Amino acid sequence: MSRGSVTISNNKRIVSERGDKNKVDQNRPYAWLVEKERSLSGIIDDTAIIFLTNKECPFKCLMCDLWKNTTDQSVPIGAIPGQIAWALAQMPPAKHIKLYNSGSFFDEKAIPVADYKAIALLLENFETVIVESHPKFITEKCLRFRDMLKPELHVAIGLETANPDVLEKLNKQMTTGDFCESVGFLSQNDIKSRAFILLRPPFLSEDEGIYWAKKSIDFAFECGVECCTVIPVRGGNGAMELLHEAGQFEAPKIQSLETVLEYGIKLGSGRVFADIWDLSIFSNCNLCLEERIKRLDQMNLTQAIGEGIACACDLKH
């Protein structure tokens, strides 16, 4: 039952809707995995991903649930290199590595600058290192870390949406101009960037969600990113449930993710990937779900449009 329009536009209100954080260990990453990704050269390579445990991001974005696996205080110097070393010892070899830390790698309260050198030494056998950052942390500090690295540094930035009104409501505390300026700074310093794009953030209908995801891909490439990842928006952080009850948020359909990925790949402006984690929550049909997941995965790897899937469930949309 709808509770009518609600406004959740500041840190305090967003935090007030949360549940409890998960218990984490500052000496261990909260997750790690190895996945295949199509590289810039067109080769499908293994990519290691380490989800680092560190202090919660200072930006309380409306749709974010990454705070669930963070600490309340900064981790001590040496903890992050220790986490990376531990995870690498568990993993098979890979050519590329993503260090995701539920916030911004260049936030000193999350990743101590004093740890940069130790981190760089641990990563010297990789070809590419991908970290994530909010535009406000993309400064000369990025160049300091880049200069310590033997691998090539790439930076992923959450554009989320090129819709300025929705972006403001997400409490991201950045503008599309901030995003473009950061990409420009990285490009001028020979650092490649990639963008995270949200599919159907709050306040948009299904069709509007598709439209703005496409527009956001266009905008990101125009700014100079090399790669875009489309992430279907999900609930689970409290604020999103409140918006759902008010009729201001619905999770997108898996077919919409297919549509946006097809569009991005056809552009030919750079690599475009779909986030295929836990896609069952975006489907109401068990008959075609696995086929659709496989198709999305293959499009990610080949960057080619796979044959469409015909299912009776499409008639219901």
C-alpha positions as CSV (number, residue, x, y, z in Angstrom):
1,M,0.0,0.0,0.0
2,S,1.4,3.4,-1.0
3,R,2.3,5.8,1.8
4,G,2.4,8.7,-0.7
5,S,5.4,10.7,-1.8
6,V,8.4,10.7,0.6
7,T,11.5,12.8,0.7
8,I,14.8,11.1,1.6
9,S,17.4,13.5,0.7
10,N,20.0,13.9,3.5
11,N,22.5,11.7,5.3
12,K,20.7,11.5,8.6
13,R,17.3,10.4,7.1
14,I,19.0,7.8,4.8
15,V,21.0,6.4,7.7
16,S,17.9,6.3,9.9
17,E,16.2,3.8,7.6
18,R,19.1,1.3,7.7
19,G,19.3,-2.0,9.4
20,D,22.4,-3.4,11.1
21,K,25.8,-3.7,9.6
22,N,27.4,-7.2,9.0
23,K,30.1,-8.2,11.3
24,V,33.5,-7.8,9.5
25,D,37.1,-8.3,10.4
26,Q,39.5,-5.4,9.6
27,N,42.2,-7.9,8.9
28,R,40.3,-9.8,6.2
29,P,38.5,-8.6,3.0
30,Y,34.8,-9.3,3.4
31,A,34.7,-11.1,0.0
32,W,36.9,-12.1,-2.9
33,L,36.4,-13.8,-6.2
34,V,37.9,-14.3,-9.7
35,E,35.7,-13.6,-12.8
36,K,36.3,-13.5,-16.5
37,E,36.2,-10.1,-18.2
38,R,36.9,-9.0,-21.7
39,S,40.0,-6.9,-21.6
40,L,40.8,-3.8,-23.7
41,S,42.8,-6.0,-26.1
42,G,39.7,-8.1,-26.7
43,I,41.1,-11.1,-24.8
44,I,38.9,-12.8,-22.2
45,D,41.1,-12.8,-19.1
46,D,40.7,-13.8,-15.4
47,T,40.2,-10.8,-13.2
48,A,40.7,-11.0,-9.4
49,I,38.3,-8.9,-7.3
50,I,39.0,-8.1,-3.6
51,F,36.3,-6.5,-1.6
52,L,38.3,-4.6,1.1
53,T,37.0,-4.1,4.6
54,N,37.5,-0.4,5.6
55,K,35.7,2.7,7.0
56,E,32.3,3.5,5.7
57,C,32.1,6.0,2.8
58,P,31.3,9.6,3.9
59,F,28.7,9.9,1.1
60,K,25.4,8.3,2.1
61,C,23.9,7.6,-1.3
62,L,20.2,6.9,-1.4
63,M,20.4,3.5,-3.2
64,C,23.7,2.2,-1.7
65,D,23.9,-0.9,0.5
66,L,27.7,-1.2,0.5
67,W,27.8,0.3,4.1
68,K,26.7,-3.1,5.3
69,N,30.2,-4.5,5.1
70,T,32.2,-1.5,6.5
71,T,33.7,-0.4,9.8
72,D,32.8,2.7,11.8
73,Q,36.4,3.7,12.3
74,S,39.4,3.9,10.0
75,V,41.4,0.7,9.8
76,P,45.0,0.8,11.1
77,I,48.0,1.3,8.8
78,G,49.0,-2.2,7.4
79,A,45.5,-3.6,7.6
80,I,44.7,-3.1,3.9
81,P,48.0,-4.6,2.5
82,G,47.4,-7.5,4.9
83,Q,43.9,-8.0,3.5
84,I,45.2,-8.0,0.0
85,A,48.1,-10.3,0.7
86,W,45.7,-12.8,2.4
87,A,43.2,-12.7,-0.5
88,L,45.9,-13.2,-3.1
89,A,47.2,-16.2,-1.3
90,Q,43.7,-17.8,-1.7
91,M,43.3,-16.9,-5.3
92,P,44.5,-18.5,-8.6
93,P,46.7,-16.3,-10.7
94,A,45.0,-13.5,-12.7
95,K,46.1,-10.8,-15.1
96,H,44.0,-8.0,-13.7
97,I,42.8,-7.0,-10.3
98,K,39.9,-4.9,-8.9
99,L,40.2,-3.4,-5.5
100,Y,36.7,-2.4,-4.4
101,N,36.4,-0.9,-1.0
102,S,32.7,0.1,-0.6
103,G,33.6,3.7,-1.2
104,S,36.6,5.6,-2.6
105,F,40.1,4.1,-2.7
106,F,41.5,7.6,-2.5
107,D,39.6,8.5,0.7
108,E,42.5,8.6,3.2
109,K,40.1,7.6,6.0
110,A,39.4,4.4,4.1
111,I,42.8,3.5,2.5
112,P,45.7,5.1,4.3
113,V,48.2,6.9,2.0
114,A,50.9,5.3,4.1
115,D,49.8,2.0,2.7
116,Y,50.1,2.9,-1.0
117,K,53.7,1.6,-1.4
118,A,52.9,-1.7,0.3
119,I,49.8,-2.1,-1.8
120,A,51.7,-1.3,-5.0
121,L,54.4,-4.0,-4.2
122,L,51.7,-6.6,-3.7
123,L,50.2,-5.8,-7.1
124,E,53.4,-5.7,-9.2
125,N,52.6,-8.9,-11.1
126,F,49.3,-7.7,-12.5
127,E,48.8,-6.0,-15.8
128,T,45.9,-3.7,-14.7
129,V,44.7,-2.4,-11.3
130,I,41.2,-1.1,-11.1
131,V,40.1,1.0,-8.1
132,E,36.9,2.9,-7.4
133,S,36.5,6.6,-6.4
134,H,34.0,9.4,-5.9
135,P,34.9,12.4,-8.1
136,K,35.7,14.5,-5.0
137,F,38.6,12.2,-4.2
138,I,40.1,12.2,-7.6
139,T,43.1,14.6,-7.1
140,E,46.9,14.5,-7.3
141,K,46.7,11.6,-4.9
142,C,45.7,9.4,-7.8
143,L,48.9,10.3,-9.6
144,R,51.0,9.5,-6.5
145,F,49.5,6.0,-6.4
146,R,49.8,5.5,-10.2
147,D,53.5,6.4,-10.0
148,M,54.1,3.7,-7.4
149,L,52.4,1.0,-9.5
150,K,54.0,-1.3,-12.0
151,P,50.6,-2.3,-13.5
152,E,48.4,0.2,-15.4
153,L,45.9,2.1,-13.1
154,H,42.3,2.4,-14.1
155,V,39.7,4.2,-12.0
156,A,36.0,3.4,-11.8
157,I,33.6,6.2,-11.0
158,G,29.9,6.0,-10.2
159,L,28.1,8.4,-12.6
160,E,24.9,6.5,-11.7
161,T,22.7,8.6,-14.0
162,A,23.1,11.6,-16.3
163,N,19.6,12.8,-15.2
164,P,20.5,15.8,-13.1
165,D,17.3,15.8,-11.1
166,V,17.6,12.2,-10.1
167,L,21.3,12.4,-9.5
168,E,20.6,15.2,-7.0
169,K,17.9,13.1,-5.3
170,L,20.3,10.2,-4.9
171,N,22.3,12.3,-2.4
172,K,25.5,11.5,-4.4
173,Q,26.8,15.0,-3.7
174,M,28.2,15.4,-7.2
175,T,27.0,16.7,-10.5
176,T,27.5,15.4,-14.0
177,G,30.0,18.2,-14.4
178,D,32.0,16.8,-11.5
179,F,32.0,13.4,-13.2
180,C,33.2,14.8,-16.5
181,E,35.9,16.9,-14.9
182,S,37.3,13.9,-13.0
183,V,37.3,11.8,-16.2
184,G,39.1,14.6,-17.9
185,F,41.7,14.9,-15.2
186,L,42.4,11.2,-15.3
187,S,42.6,11.2,-19.1
188,Q,45.0,14.1,-19.1
189,N,47.2,12.0,-16.8
190,D,47.0,8.8,-18.9
191,I,44.7,7.0,-16.5
192,K,41.8,5.2,-18.0
193,S,38.4,5.4,-16.4
194,R,35.2,3.4,-16.4
195,A,31.7,4.4,-15.2
196,F,29.0,2.7,-13.2
197,I,25.6,3.3,-14.6
198,L,22.3,2.6,-12.7
199,L,19.4,1.0,-14.5
200,R,16.2,2.4,-13.1
201,P,17.2,4.4,-10.0
202,P,14.3,5.7,-7.9
203,F,11.8,8.2,-9.3
204,L,11.8,6.7,-12.8
205,S,9.4,4.4,-14.6
206,E,10.6,1.3,-16.5
207,D,10.7,3.1,-19.8
208,E,12.4,6.2,-18.3
209,G,14.9,3.9,-16.6
210,I,15.9,2.4,-19.9
211,Y,16.0,5.9,-21.6
212,W,18.2,7.4,-18.9
213,A,20.5,4.4,-18.7
214,K,21.2,4.8,-22.5
215,K,21.6,8.5,-22.1
216,S,24.0,8.0,-19.2
217,I,26.1,5.6,-21.3
218,D,26.2,8.2,-24.1
219,F,27.3,10.9,-21.6
220,A,30.0,8.7,-20.0
221,F,31.6,7.9,-23.3
222,E,31.4,11.6,-24.4
223,C,33.3,12.5,-21.2
224,G,36.0,10.0,-22.1
225,V,35.5,6.9,-20.2
226,E,36.8,3.6,-21.7
227,C,34.2,1.3,-20.2
228,C,30.7,1.3,-18.7
229,T,29.0,-1.2,-16.3
230,V,25.3,-1.1,-16.1
231,I,23.9,-2.0,-12.6
232,P,20.2,-2.8,-12.1
233,V,19.1,-1.1,-8.9
234,R,17.9,-3.3,-6.1
235,G,16.4,-2.7,-2.7
236,G,17.7,-3.9,0.6
237,N,19.0,-0.8,2.4
238,G,15.9,0.5,4.1
239,A,15.5,3.7,2.2
240,M,14.7,1.9,-1.0
241,E,12.0,-0.1,0.7
242,L,10.4,3.1,1.9
243,L,10.4,4.5,-1.6
244,H,9.0,1.3,-2.9
245,E,6.1,1.6,-0.5
246,A,5.5,5.1,-1.6
247,G,5.4,4.0,-5.3
248,Q,8.7,5.8,-6.1
249,F,10.9,2.8,-6.8
250,E,10.5,-0.6,-8.5
251,A,13.4,-2.9,-9.4
252,P,13.9,-3.0,-13.2
253,K,13.1,-6.0,-15.3
254,I,15.9,-8.3,-16.6
255,Q,14.6,-7.6,-20.2
256,S,15.4,-3.9,-19.6
257,L,19.0,-4.8,-18.7
258,E,19.3,-6.8,-22.0
259,T,17.9,-3.8,-23.9
260,V,20.4,-1.4,-22.4
261,L,23.4,-3.7,-22.8
262,E,22.5,-4.3,-26.5
263,Y,22.3,-0.5,-26.9
264,G,25.7,0.1,-25.3
265,I,27.5,-2.6,-27.3
266,K,26.0,-1.4,-30.6
267,L,27.4,2.1,-29.9
268,G,30.9,0.7,-30.4
269,S,32.3,3.5,-28.2
270,G,34.0,1.2,-25.7
271,R,33.3,-1.9,-23.6
272,V,29.9,-2.1,-22.0
273,F,29.1,-4.7,-19.3
274,A,26.0,-5.7,-17.4
275,D,26.2,-6.5,-13.8
276,I,24.8,-10.1,-13.6
277,W,25.0,-10.6,-9.9
278,D,21.8,-12.1,-8.4
279,L,19.7,-11.4,-11.5
280,S,16.8,-13.6,-10.2
281,I,15.4,-10.7,-8.3
282,F,14.8,-8.9,-11.6
283,S,12.9,-11.8,-13.3
284,N,9.4,-13.2,-12.7
285,C,9.9,-16.1,-15.0
286,N,11.9,-19.2,-14.1
287,L,11.5,-20.6,-17.6
288,C,13.8,-18.1,-19.3
289,L,15.9,-16.8,-16.4
290,E,19.0,-19.0,-16.9
291,E,18.9,-18.4,-20.6
292,R,18.8,-14.7,-20.1
293,I,21.7,-14.8,-17.6
294,K,23.8,-16.8,-20.0
295,R,23.0,-14.4,-22.8
296,L,24.0,-11.4,-20.8
297,D,27.2,-13.1,-19.7
298,Q,28.1,-14.0,-23.3
299,M,27.4,-10.4,-24.4
300,N,29.7,-9.2,-21.7
301,L,32.5,-11.5,-22.8
302,T,32.1,-11.2,-26.6
303,Q,30.8,-7.6,-26.8
304,A,28.5,-8.8,-29.5
305,I,24.7,-9.0,-29.6
306,G,23.6,-12.5,-28.9
307,E,20.4,-14.0,-30.3
308,G,17.3,-12.8,-28.5
309,I,15.3,-15.0,-26.2
310,A,11.6,-15.6,-26.9
311,C,9.5,-16.4,-23.9
312,A,5.8,-16.2,-23.2
313,C,6.6,-13.9,-20.2
314,D,7.5,-11.1,-22.6
315,L,3.8,-10.9,-23.5
316,K,3.1,-9.9,-19.9
317,H,5.4,-6.8,-20.0
